[in-house]
Amino acid sequence: MQQASLPQAAAPGQLPAAAPALPDPVRTPSAAPAPHAAPHTPGPGGGPASWAQQGPGPARPEQPHLQGADQPVVPWKPPVDDPFQQLARDQASARPAGLGKRFAARLVDNLVLGAVVGAAAIPLTVRALDHIDRKITAAKETGETVTVWLLDSTTGSLLGALLAAFLLLGFLLEALPTAKWGRTLGKKLFGLDVRDIESHETPSLGAALRRWLVYGVLGLVVLGVVNVLWCLFDRPWRQCWHDKAARTFVAG
């Protein structure tokens, strides 16, 4: 059985023998950093680095490109007004037209209607004059004093045809455009409109026809002048008699 040798005491004048070297402690390798571990920021407090400091991470979907200062700025535009609402506001704010424009528009309409009716009246008038001339010639041939009536069945039918042409052409040139667009040729030239007095919209065909018949029939007699001049005294809508019959007014 071996005994462990003890170190001998050093003799006087001799250095003590060096102690045998002890084996180094086993060093275990430090644990590898966990994958994707966030690095610590230097400085007091430490702690994991922020997302912006961690460097490139996993791929993320591409974000849409935002408008930068290097791109032109689109100027702001006010919203466009609704044309239908604007039309409704214009209709609601309509006021009676000036009398000067109304008389000028009426003059233009009368000239147009008179020219068309005159063109239709020429052949009817020629036929009526020929018929009367034949009646006078026949009366002279009898050698007796007789009364020649200018108005008979022939001239009466021709006069009725002329009256019908006047009313029909007036319907085509006055009532129909008024019901469809609210204006005739003369009113269009001077920026006027015929509107219903309650709704301020274009009058119906019945109202436009009634308006024309009252104006046309009164225009054949002396009362037509009073009808046209009535708007000088009427308040507040400046209506003539044909406007009152159709419940309309002239806006402008």
C-alpha positions in Angstrom: 0.0 0.0 0.0 1.5 3.2 -1.1 1.5 6.2 1.1 1.2 9.6 -0.1 4.5 11.4 0.1 4.3 14.6 2.1 6.4 17.5 1.1 9.6 17.7 3.1 10.5 20.7 4.9 13.1 22.8 3.1 16.5 22.8 4.5 17.9 26.0 5.8 19.3 28.1 3.0 17.2 26.3 0.3 14.1 27.5 -1.5 11.0 25.6 -1.0 10.2 23.3 -3.8 7.5 24.4 -6.2 4.1 23.0 -5.5 2.9 20.7 -8.1 0.6 22.4 -10.7 -3.1 21.6 -10.2 -5.1 20.8 -13.2 -7.1 23.6 -14.8 -10.8 23.6 -14.1 -12.9 22.2 -16.8 -14.2 25.1 -18.9 -17.5 24.4 -20.4 -18.2 26.2 -23.7 -20.5 29.1 -23.3 -24.0 28.6 -24.5 -24.5 29.8 -28.1 -26.8 32.7 -28.4 -30.3 31.6 -29.2 -31.2 32.1 -32.8 -33.0 35.4 -33.5 -32.1 36.7 -30.0 -32.3 40.4 -29.8 -29.0 42.1 -29.2 -28.6 44.2 -26.1 -28.1 47.9 -26.5 -25.0 49.4 -24.8 -25.3 51.8 -22.1 -27.0 52.0 -18.8 -30.0 49.9 -18.5 -29.2 47.6 -21.3 -32.2 45.6 -22.6 -33.0 44.3 -26.0 -32.5 46.6 -29.0 -35.4 48.2 -30.7 -36.9 46.8 -33.9 -35.2 49.5 -35.9 -31.7 48.6 -34.4 -31.9 44.9 -35.0 -30.9 45.1 -38.6 -32.5 43.2 -41.5 -35.2 40.8 -40.4 -37.5 38.5 -42.2 -38.9 39.7 -45.5 -42.0 41.7 -45.2 -44.5 42.7 -47.9 -43.6 45.8 -49.8 -45.3 48.8 -48.5 -47.0 51.2 -51.0 -45.0 54.1 -52.0 -46.1 57.3 -50.2 -46.1 60.6 -51.8 -42.9 62.4 -50.9 -41.7 66.0 -51.0 -40.0 65.3 -54.4 -43.4 64.8 -56.1 -45.7 67.6 -57.1 -48.6 68.3 -54.7 -52.0 68.1 -56.4 -53.9 71.4 -55.7 -57.2 71.1 -53.8 -60.3 71.6 -56.0 -63.6 72.7 -54.6 -66.5 70.1 -55.0 -68.5 70.6 -58.2 -72.0 71.7 -57.6 -74.8 69.4 -58.7 -76.3 70.8 -61.9 -79.8 69.4 -60.9 -79.7 71.2 -57.6 -78.5 74.4 -59.3 -81.4 74.1 -61.7 -83.9 73.7 -58.9 -82.4 76.7 -57.1 -82.7 78.8 -60.3 -86.3 77.8 -60.8 -87.2 78.6 -57.2 -85.6 82.0 -57.4 -87.3 83.0 -60.7 -88.7 86.5 -60.9 -91.0 88.3 -63.4 -89.1 89.5 -66.5 -88.7 93.1 -67.4 -91.5 94.7 -69.5 -89.1 95.9 -72.1 -87.7 92.4 -72.9 -91.3 91.0 -72.8 -92.5 93.5 -75.4 -89.5 92.9 -77.6 -89.9 89.1 -77.4 -93.6 89.4 -78.2 -92.8 91.6 -81.2 -90.4 89.0 -82.6 -93.0 86.2 -82.1 -95.7 88.3 -83.8 -93.6 89.0 -86.8 -92.7 85.3 -87.2 -96.3 84.2 -86.8 -97.6 86.9 -89.1 -95.1 86.0 -91.8 -96.1 82.3 -91.7 -99.8 83.0 -91.5 -99.5 85.6 -94.3 -97.9 83.0 -96.5 -100.8 80.6 -95.9 -103.4 83.4 -96.4 -102.2 84.5 -99.8 -103.8 81.7 -101.8 -107.0 81.7 -99.7 -107.3 85.5 -100.3 -106.8 85.1 -104.0 -109.5 82.5 -104.2 -111.9 84.7 -102.2 -111.3 87.7 -104.4 -111.9 85.7 -107.6 -115.1 84.4 -106.2 -116.4 87.9 -105.3 -115.3 89.3 -108.7 -117.3 86.6 -110.5 -120.4 87.4 -108.4 -120.2 91.1 -109.3 -119.7 90.3 -113.0 -122.8 88.1 -113.0 -124.8 90.8 -111.3 -123.9 93.4 -113.9 -124.9 91.0 -116.7 -128.4 90.8 -115.4 -128.9 94.5 -116.0 -130.8 94.8 -112.7 -129.9 96.3 -109.4 -129.0 93.4 -107.1 -127.3 93.1 -103.8 -124.0 91.2 -103.9 -123.1 89.6 -100.5 -119.4 89.4 -100.0 -119.8 86.8 -97.3 -121.4 83.6 -98.5 -120.7 79.9 -98.2 -117.6 80.1 -100.3 -115.9 83.1 -98.7 -117.0 81.9 -95.3 -115.3 78.5 -95.8 -112.2 80.3 -97.0 -112.3 82.6 -94.0 -112.7 79.6 -91.7 -109.7 77.9 -93.3 -107.6 81.1 -92.7 -108.7 81.2 -89.0 -107.8 77.5 -88.6 -104.4 78.1 -90.2 -103.8 80.9 -87.8 -104.7 78.8 -84.7 -102.8 75.8 -86.0 -99.6 77.7 -86.8 -99.9 79.5 -83.5 -100.0 76.1 -81.8 -96.9 75.0 -83.6 -95.0 78.2 -83.0 -96.3 79.3 -79.6 -98.0 76.5 -77.5 -95.8 73.6 -78.5 -92.4 75.3 -77.8 -93.8 76.7 -74.6 -94.8 73.3 -73.3 -91.6 71.6 -74.5 -88.9 74.2 -73.6 -90.8 77.0 -71.8 -89.9 79.5 -74.5 -90.7 80.6 -78.0 -88.2 82.0 -80.5 -88.6 85.6 -79.3 -88.3 84.6 -75.7 -85.2 82.6 -76.4 -83.5 85.5 -78.0 -84.1 87.7 -75.0 -83.5 85.0 -72.3 -87.1 84.7 -71.1 -89.0 81.7 -69.9 -92.7 80.9 -69.4 -93.2 79.0 -66.0 -95.9 77.7 -63.9 -96.8 80.2 -61.2 -96.7 77.5 -58.4 -94.0 75.0 -59.3 -91.9 77.4 -61.4 -91.5 74.6 -63.9 -92.3 74.5 -67.6 -96.1 74.6 -68.1 -98.0 71.5 -69.3 -99.2 71.2 -72.9 -102.8 72.0 -71.7 -101.7 75.2 -70.0 -99.6 76.2 -72.9 -102.5 75.6 -75.3 -104.9 77.5 -73.1 -102.4 80.4 -72.9 -102.2 80.6 -76.7 -105.9 80.3 -77.4 -106.7 83.2 -75.0 -104.0 85.3 -76.5 -104.8 84.4 -80.1 -108.6 84.9 -79.9 -108.3 88.2 -78.0 -105.7 89.3 -80.5 -108.2 89.0 -83.3 -110.4 91.7 -81.6 -109.7 95.0 -79.9 -109.4 93.3 -76.5 -106.0 91.9 -77.6 -104.4 95.3 -76.9 -105.9 95.5 -73.4 -104.6 91.9 -72.8 -101.1 92.8 -73.6 -101.1 96.1 -71.6 -102.6 94.4 -68.5 -99.1 93.3 -67.3 -98.3 97.0 -66.8 -100.6 97.1 -63.8 -100.7 93.6 -62.5 -98.8 92.8 -59.3 -96.7 90.9 -58.3 -96.2 88.5 -61.2 -96.9 91.0 -64.1 -99.4 88.6 -65.7 -101.5 89.3 -68.8 -104.9 87.8 -69.2 -103.5 84.8 -71.1 -101.1 84.2 -68.2 -103.9 84.3 -65.7 -105.9 81.8 -67.7 -102.9 79.4 -67.8 -101.6 80.2 -64.3 -98.2 81.1 -65.7 -95.8 84.0 -65.6 -92.8 85.2 -67.8 -89.5 84.9 -66.0 -86.2 86.4 -66.9 
